[in-house]
């Protein structure tokens, strides 16, 4: 168990390292113009995110491992046998994608109620200008509630192992993407019905900078349905200059909670 937790932590930190290498090294000329908030280095914040990403990833891995074992031994979890056609994998992934997106939206709204935010979710909002390490820096309880969704989902829906591999690989990459602090999509993104349902880093960046809006995990669908899209999002997204920004005004704003 401890070995598996350590491997999980190192694997996710490796992903963070690769993301940083891309953003601030290999493709720096491109991403420098697309930085959403330019902030000063904060050593205390770095230590905070290293500590809580380790605690949260460990807690999440332990929760998944325990639930996985219990559900498998009790016969409540099984996988579809035989090779999976590509359309089966896409369909099973789509079911997970939409189910988790709704679950995360509801959980996230709960995390922003006063008491829960103060004692749990505020850990994640220590970073008001997200960076790749923020993607995994949560209170361990929140990590357990988020990570525990997968084994429960697999107990309800029988999927192929190929689909599980896609699901498992997608989750951390999506978290890194929305917390990257850099925008990669064009100004027309949210106006098109073909693309506007999928959130971009700017969408989630606004959640950290303004707090109280944009709760979705993967999409904008539930925020649109429940009226929690940040006011002026479309206009502010389209007015981005896509040049290196000035020092972010959120540095002077009081921390949430």
Protein Blocks (a to p, Z undefined) as FASTA:
>chain_A
ZZmmmmmmmmmmmmmmmmmmmmmmmmmmmmmmmcfbdcdddfklmmmmmmmmmmmmmmmm
mmmmmmmmmmmmnopaccdedjddfklmmmmmmmmmmmmmmmmmmmmmmmmgmklmmmmm
mmmmmpmbdcfklmmmccfklmmmmmmmmmmmmmmpccdfklmmmmmmmmmmmmmmmmno
pafbdfklmmpmklmmpccfklmmmmmmngopajbfkbmmlmmmnopacehklmmmmmpg
oiacdddfklmpcceZZ
